[in-house]
Amino acid sequence: MSIETKNLVIRPLSILDTEKVYEMSQEAGMKAFLPDQVYENKEQTKEIIEFLISKYGHQSIVDQLPYVLGIELKENNELIGHVGLSRIDKGIEIGYAIEEKFQGQNYATEAVKAMSNLALSNPQVNEIWAVIDFKNMASIRVLEKSDYEHINKENSKVIMKKKVSKIL
């Protein structure tokens, strides 16, 4: 399943993405804010991508969590990041990362809005959580622009949530 937005194609990852995903995992922002997505080498990266690919194809994205898609630019098909959903104690969490040279151009917001809409269109999903390092102000801003509400702070994390908008 792919999702098209104004500037992006949000699409399943491929083994061909291994080198780029590995390179992105070595960036300073990933090491600071998403250390569990920093890979030791390309072989480990390939194994992770193979695992994520194995999650595609179920009828409901809720049945296949984690569900992670690549973010590529429409204009040139360049992979610039990823966005995905995973299980946490509170329910479903959204996560995302954009390659440093493409940050600050609203691509993360575009991807988060698209993935949130996809998830919330599922009748089993009433809310999506986000857990962000309190120092990651850019990521907090992405979620604010994507209509996530501040819930609270726990330790050094900001907790945010987006609910299904019910039209009465």
Buried (B, 14 or more C-beta within 10 A) or exposed (E): EEBEBEBBBBBBBEEEBBEBBBBBBEBEBBEEBBEEBBBEEBEBBBEBBEEBBEBBEEEEBBEBBBBBBBBBBEEEEEBBBBBBBEEEEEEBBBBBBBBBEBBEEBBBBBBBBBBBEBBBEBEEBEBBBBBBBEEBEBBBEBBEBBEBEEBEEEEEBBBBBBEBEEEE
